[in-house]
Amino acid sequence: MIIVTGGAGFISSNIVHALNARGYRDILIVDDLEDGENYKNLRGLHFIDYQHKDDFSPPRRGGDFDRDGHRRDLPRGRMLGYDGV
């Protein structure tokens, strides 16, 4: 699974789009959609779930995920994000 924090934002939603183009669908979007502004960025994207940022608990290092920065290489099991979630 790929976790994309801030996934409804302009940059991260385009990362999800690029992942979809490469065949990735096992994506969890973590963001805050309460204001409804960025929901439009998720239309047409394929992901398995959305989670509000306040309800998200990042996996521990050394498990299936490593916390890496935004816009790095995108193999399975990486967390992507830029908003500190």
MILOFI-509083 format. One record per residue: x, y, z of N, C-alpha, C, O, CB in turn. Coordinates in Angstrom, 3 decimals, decimal comma, padded with zeros to 6 digits, always signed. Glycine has a CB too. Example, Ala and Ser with C-alpha at 12.3 -4.5 7.8 and 13.67 -1.06 7.14 Angstrom:
BEGIN
      n_px      n_py      n_pz     ca_px     ca_py     ca_pz      c_px      c_py      c_pz      o_px      o_py      o_pz     cb_px     cb_py     cb_pz
  +013,190  -005,690  +007,800  +012,300  -004,500  +007,800  +013,200  -003,300  +007,800  +014,236  -003,319  +008,465  +011,308  -004,473  +009,046
  +012,850  -002,250  +007,080  +013,670  -001,060  +007,140  +012,900  +000,030  +007,870  +013,409  +001,138  +008,039  +014,084  -000,598  +005,725
//
This chain:
BEGIN
      n_px      n_py      n_pz     ca_px     ca_py     ca_pz      c_px      c_py      c_pz      o_px      o_py      o_pz     cb_px     cb_py     cb_pz
  +000,843  -001,181  +000,000  +000,000  +000,000  +000,000  +000,885  +001,240  +000,000  +001,937  +001,266  +000,639  -000,957  +000,000  +001,218
  +000,457  +002,244  -000,709  +001,141  +003,534  -000,739  +000,258  +004,532  -000,001  -000,935  +004,636  -000,286  +001,434  +004,005  -002,216
  +000,831  +005,258  +000,937  +000,114  +006,274  +001,686  +000,564  +007,631  +001,176  +001,756  +007,936  +001,159  +000,358  +006,135  +003,222
  -000,399  +008,443  +000,759  -000,086  +009,779  +000,262  -000,733  +010,786  +001,192  -001,953  +010,946  +001,198  -000,574  +009,975  -001,211
  +000,100  +011,470  +001,985  -000,427  +012,490  +002,887  -000,601  +013,788  +002,113  +000,164  +014,100  +001,200  +000,511  +012,696  +004,114
  -001,622  +014,530  +002,500  -001,949  +015,739  +001,753  -002,428  +015,378  +000,357  -002,302  +016,175  -000,573  -000,735  +016,677  +001,677
  -002,983  +014,166  +000,208  -003,290  +013,593  -001,086  -004,316  +014,329  -001,917  -004,391  +014,114  -003,126  -003,741  +012,243  -000,897
  -005,109  +015,191  -001,304  -006,109  +015,939  -002,067  -005,568  +017,270  -002,567  -006,243  +017,972  -003,320  -007,342  +016,177  -001,218
  -004,377  +017,615  -002,161  -003,763  +018,855  -002,636  -003,338  +018,736  -004,090  -003,328  +017,641  -004,651  -002,562  +019,221  -001,769
  -002,992  +019,843  -004,690  -002,659  +019,878  -006,110  -001,481  +018,961  -006,447  -001,574  +018,131  -007,351  -002,342  +021,302  -006,532
  -000,387  +019,113  -005,723  +000,817  +018,343  -006,042  +000,606  +016,859  -005,742  +000,879  +016,010  -006,591  +002,024  +018,880  -005,249
  +000,125  +016,545  -004,545  -000,034  +015,133  -004,179  -001,094  +014,434  -005,009  -000,952  +013,248  -005,307  -000,384  +015,012  -002,716
  -002,153  +015,136  -005,391  -003,162  +014,497  -006,241  -002,568  +014,181  -007,612  -002,951  +013,195  -008,242  -004,411  +015,407  -006,389
  -001,653  +014,996  -008,066  -000,968  +014,691  -009,330  -000,001  +013,527  -009,173  +000,233  +012,786  -010,127  -000,217  +015,922  -009,839
  +000,557  +013,361  -007,993  +001,378  +012,179  -007,717  +000,498  +010,930  -007,767  +000,889  +009,911  -008,335  +002,085  +012,301  -006,330
  -000,697  +011,016  -007,166  -001,626  +009,882  -007,217  -001,995  +009,582  -008,674  -002,056  +008,420  -009,076  -002,907  +010,179  -006,378
  -002,234  +010,611  -009,442  -002,532  +010,436  -010,866  -001,380  +009,701  -011,568  -001,620  +008,785  -012,355  -002,787  +011,811  -011,540
  -000,144  +010,096  -011,289  +001,022  +009,450  -011,887  +001,144  +007,997  -011,428  +001,491  +007,120  -012,218  +002,298  +010,222  -011,533
  +000,861  +007,748  -010,158  +000,875  +006,371  -009,656  -000,190  +005,538  -010,360  +000,066  +004,400  -010,753  +000,649  +006,344  -008,130
  -001,380  +006,103  -010,520  -002,449  +005,403  -011,239  -002,008  +005,072  -012,654  -002,281  +003,975  -013,143  -003,733  +006,252  -011,269
  -001,333  +005,996  -013,320  -000,863  +005,766  -014,689  +000,143  +004,625  -014,746  +000,295  +003,977  -015,781  -000,239  +007,039  -015,258
  +000,828  +004,382  -013,639  +001,795  +003,277  -013,559  +001,146  +001,989  -013,061  +001,822  +000,978  -012,870  +002,955  +003,657  -012,640
  -000,165  +002,035  -012,854  -000,884  +000,833  -012,449  -001,143  +000,686  -010,970  -001,755  -000,298  -010,554  -000,152  -000,330  -012,898
  -000,704  +001,620  -010,166  -000,926  +001,541  -008,718  -002,349  +001,966  -008,380  -002,818  +003,017  -008,816  +000,091  +002,424  -007,958
  -003,033  +001,125  -007,591  -004,385  +001,438  -007,117  -004,477  +001,292  -005,600  -005,437  +001,761  -004,988  -005,420  +000,525  -007,801
  -003,489  +000,647  -004,994  -003,503  +000,385  -003,554  -002,946  +001,595  -002,799  -001,877  +001,533  -002,191  -002,682  -000,891  -003,219
  -003,700  +002,693  -002,855  -003,267  +003,985  -002,321  -004,245  +004,431  -001,240  -005,461  +004,365  -001,422  -003,167  +005,055  -003,451
  -003,703  +004,883  -000,121  -004,495  +005,501  +000,942  -004,235  +006,998  +000,899  -003,087  +007,434  +000,981  -004,143  +004,901  +002,353
  -005,300  +007,789  +000,771  -005,205  +009,249  +000,779  -005,438  +009,730  +002,206  -006,444  +009,380  +002,823  -006,238  +009,898  -000,213
  -004,513  +010,530  +002,733  -004,657  +011,128  +004,061  -004,677  +012,631  +003,874  -003,741  +013,209  +003,322  -003,500  +010,686  +005,037
  -005,759  +013,269  +004,342  -005,892  +014,718  +004,162  -007,033  +015,223  +005,027  -007,635  +014,464  +005,786  -006,135  +015,082  +002,668
  -007,318  +016,492  +004,908  -008,446  +017,134  +005,582  -009,343  +017,729  +004,496  -008,995  +018,728  +003,868  -007,962  +018,243  +006,606
  -010,485  +017,110  +004,288  -011,406  +017,561  +003,240  -012,592  +018,333  +003,797  -013,590  +018,513  +003,100  -011,905  +016,377  +002,445
  -012,501  +018,793  +005,048  -013,641  +019,440  +005,683  -014,123  +020,682  +004,954  -015,326  +020,940  +004,918  -013,293  +019,799  +007,082
  -013,224  +021,453  +004,375  -013,666  +022,670  +003,682  -014,183  +022,385  +002,278  -014,790  +023,255  +001,654  -012,527  +023,668  +003,609
  -013,947  +021,179  +001,777  -014,455  +020,783  +000,468  -013,699  +021,346  -000,716  -014,031  +021,031  -001,858  -015,854  +021,181  +000,357
  -012,701  +022,162  -000,477  -011,965  +022,807  -001,567  -011,224  +021,816  -002,456  -011,299  +021,904  -003,682  -010,984  +023,798  -001,003
  -010,519  +020,886  -001,855  -009,626  +020,023  -002,627  -010,255  +018,713  -003,070  -009,608  +017,927  -003,763  -008,412  +019,727  -001,827
  -011,497  +018,459  -002,690  -012,119  +017,205  -003,083  -012,104  +017,034  -004,603  -011,958  +015,922  -005,109  -013,553  +017,139  -002,556
  -012,254  +018,131  -005,313  -012,270  +018,068  -006,783  -010,981  +017,480  -007,341  -010,989  +016,906  -008,429  -012,493  +019,460  -007,370
  -009,878  +017,613  -006,616  -008,598  +017,064  -007,082  -008,579  +015,539  -007,071  -007,737  +014,928  -007,729  -007,464  +017,591  -006,220
  -009,504  +014,916  -006,328  -009,533  +013,460  -006,221  -010,440  +012,815  -007,267  -010,406  +011,597  -007,442  -009,987  +013,056  -004,837
  -011,245  +013,608  -007,959  -012,155  +013,042  -008,959  -011,366  +012,344  -010,059  -010,397  +012,880  -010,596  -013,054  +014,140  -009,563
  -011,809  +011,138  -010,377  -011,173  +010,369  -011,440  -009,948  +009,581  -011,010  -009,401  +008,815  -011,803  -010,793  +011,276  -012,533
  -009,503  +009,755  -009,765  -008,340  +009,012  -009,272  -008,780  +007,686  -008,672  -009,903  +007,561  -008,186  -007,564  +009,840  -008,227
  -007,902  +006,705  -008,707  -008,177  +005,393  -008,131  -007,355  +005,233  -006,861  -006,127  +005,309  -006,892  -007,860  +004,254  -009,145
  -008,040  +005,011  -005,747  -007,389  +004,762  -004,466  -008,317  +003,890  -003,642  -009,524  +003,856  -003,882  -007,048  +006,097  -003,718
  -007,751  +003,180  -002,664  -008,581  +002,236  -001,915  -009,322  +002,881  -000,765  -010,370  +002,382  -000,354  -007,737  +001,118  -001,393
  -008,797  +003,998  -000,224  -009,486  +004,607  +000,916  -008,974  +006,020  +001,141  -007,922  +006,416  +000,640  -009,296  +003,760  +002,190
  -009,753  +006,762  +001,910  -009,406  +008,106  +002,375  -009,475  +008,081  +003,888  -010,342  +007,423  +004,462  -010,364  +009,207  +001,773
  -008,563  +008,795  +004,540  -008,611  +008,920  +005,990  -008,324  +010,361  +006,361  -007,412  +010,983  +005,816  -007,604  +007,959  +006,675
  -009,118  +010,893  +007,304  -008,880  +012,261  +007,778  -007,530  +012,303  +008,480  -007,159  +011,363  +009,183  -010,023  +012,739  +008,738
  -006,804  +013,387  +008,289  -005,444  +013,483  +008,833  -005,400  +013,348  +010,345  -004,415  +012,844  +010,884  -004,822  +014,796  +008,435
  -006,453  +013,789  +011,052  -006,467  +013,680  +012,512  -006,653  +012,242  +012,989  -006,321  +011,919  +014,129  -007,566  +014,550  +013,083
  -007,181  +011,381  +012,125  -007,413  +009,979  +012,482  -006,276  +009,067  +012,030  -006,294  +007,865  +012,295  -008,718  +009,501  +011,876
  -005,305  +009,633  +011,359  -004,223  +008,838  +010,792  -003,101  +008,658  +011,794  -002,628  +009,620  +012,400  -003,691  +009,487  +009,522
  -002,685  +007,427  +011,958  -001,535  +007,104  +012,796  -000,494  +006,457  +011,896  -000,692  +005,333  +011,434  -001,930  +006,158  +013,995
  +000,618  +007,151  +011,638  +001,609  +006,603  +010,713  +002,184  +005,285  +011,202  +002,380  +005,095  +012,402  +002,728  +007,596  +010,502
  +002,452  +004,382  +010,282  +003,097  +003,120  +010,666  +004,471  +003,391  +011,268  +005,114  +004,394  +010,958  +003,223  +002,177  +009,446
  +004,905  +002,488  +012,127  +006,228  +002,638  +012,733  +007,315  +002,314  +011,735  +007,142  +001,470  +010,856  +006,365  +001,744  +013,961
  +008,425  +002,988  +011,878  +009,598  +002,716  +011,053  +010,014  +001,266  +011,230  +009,925  +000,700  +012,320  +010,764  +003,666  +011,415
  +010,463  +000,690  +010,147  +010,919  -000,687  +010,214  +009,838  -001,694  +009,879  +010,123  -002,880  +009,720  +011,455  -000,971  +011,566
  +008,587  -001,231  +009,770  +007,506  -002,126  +009,377  +007,417  -002,177  +007,866  +008,434  -002,201  +007,172  +006,163  -001,675  +009,984
  +006,210  -002,194  +007,369  +005,999  -002,255  +005,926  +006,243  -000,917  +005,245  +006,314  -000,851  +004,018  +004,598  -002,724  +005,630
  +006,370  +000,136  +006,017  +006,508  +001,467  +005,451  +007,735  +002,164  +006,008  +008,128  +001,932  +007,152  +005,261  +002,296  +005,725
  +008,333  +003,014  +005,200  +009,380  +003,926  +005,646  +008,880  +005,321  +005,350  +008,315  +005,558  +004,283  +010,764  +003,640  +004,943
  +009,072  +006,242  +006,263  +008,619  +007,607  +006,014  +009,679  +008,315  +005,178  +010,786  +008,573  +005,652  +008,350  +008,376  +007,356
  +009,342  +008,616  +003,965  +010,221  +009,340  +003,073  +009,565  +010,654  +002,694  +008,388  +010,879  +002,977  +010,552  +008,506  +001,822
  +010,318  +011,497  +002,065  +009,815  +012,808  +001,699  +008,965  +012,794  +000,449  +008,767  +011,763  -000,193  +010,946  +013,746  +001,515
  +008,496  +013,912  +000,143  +007,605  +014,164  -000,985  +008,383  +014,129  -002,292  +009,491  +014,658  -002,377  +006,893  +015,515  -000,824
  +007,803  +013,508  -003,303  +008,345  +013,472  -004,658  +009,677  +012,741  -004,773  +010,524  +013,114  -005,585  +008,509  +014,862  -005,162
  +009,863  +011,718  -003,977  +011,029  +010,864  -004,170  +010,610  +009,663  -004,988  +009,515  +009,643  -005,550  +011,644  +010,425  -002,813
  +011,474  +008,658  -005,061  +011,108  +007,467  -005,830  +009,855  +006,845  -005,229  +009,592  +007,006  -004,037  +012,274  +006,437  -005,856
  +009,084  +006,140  -006,041  +007,747  +005,741  -005,632  +007,520  +004,231  -005,613  +006,523  +003,763  -006,162  +006,755  +006,371  -006,532
  +008,410  +003,461  -005,001  +008,128  +002,023  -004,940  +007,027  +001,735  -003,932  +006,669  +002,601  -003,133  +009,398  +001,236  -004,575
  +006,498  +000,541  -003,966  +005,472  +000,149  -002,988  +006,020  +000,326  -001,576  +007,207  +000,129  -001,317  +005,015  -001,326  -003,214
  +005,117  +000,705  -000,672  +005,492  +000,781  +000,733  +006,117  +002,095  +001,142  +006,649  +002,191  +002,247  +006,426  -000,307  +001,050
  +006,076  +003,097  +000,313  +006,611  +004,402  +000,697  +005,484  +005,321  +001,120  +004,375  +005,238  +000,592  +007,410  +005,032  -000,457
  +005,763  +006,188  +002,062  +004,807  +007,237  +002,431  +005,255  +008,509  +001,744  +006,432  +008,867  +001,786  +004,715  +007,432  +003,994
  +004,329  +009,179  +001,123  +004,620  +010,423  +000,425  +003,838  +011,535  +001,094  +002,727  +011,306  +001,571  +004,270  +010,324  -001,088
  +004,385  +012,708  +001,138  +003,624  +013,821  +001,681  +004,482  +015,037  +001,867  +005,709  +014,962  +001,820  +002,992  +013,443  +002,984
  +003,840  +016,151  +002,079  +004,576  +017,391  +002,235  +004,000  +018,272  +003,305  +004,507  +019,372  +003,523  +004,612  +018,132  +000,951
  +002,950  +017,834  +003,991  +002,289  +018,751  +004,908  +002,492  +018,361  +006,376  +001,757  +018,825  +007,247  +000,811  +018,808  +004,594
  +003,457  +017,536  +006,642  +003,798  +017,213  +008,024  +002,910  +016,176  +008,672  +003,045  +015,920  +009,868  +003,759  +018,433  +008,832
  +002,011  +015,575  +007,927  +001,150  +014,560  +008,516  +001,981  +013,332  +008,791  +001,463  +012,336  +009,293  -000,048  +014,225  +007,595
//
